[in-house]
Amino acid sequence: MTPAPPNPRESLYFALIDRLLNCPNGEEPTVLNSEPELLDAGFVQALMQTASYFAHQDNPESAKFLVFIARELAQQLGMRPKQVQAQA
């Protein structure tokens, strides 16, 4: 059985995460502000899922970076910390 393909919004989330990971240091706010319609709880969840993947793939720096972005964004969105952790 093959996994279900991600929905179009998830594809956009992961494309934005890829852009974040590859942007020059300090350009993260510009990257995030370029896609304001994607900055929601689903994106925070995608950040945490990707961070978990990197943590299990021996890439702790990328994992820490994505968790930091997820926490900052969650705070701006008014999400409680438990909501962010529960989605991880």
C-alpha angles and dihedrals in degrees: 000000000000121000117256113261114252116263116254093260091053089051089054091049092052092046089054091048089052090052090050092051092050102040122104116268110276095024094093095101090052091050092048093045090053090069106034092156089065096053100102142108091284091058091049088053091049090051091053093046090051091046089053090050092051092047089056092046094057094255100123096160093059090043092053091046093053093045089052091051091046093052094047092048093045089053091051090049091051095244117153117242091245089059090056094047093045090057094052 
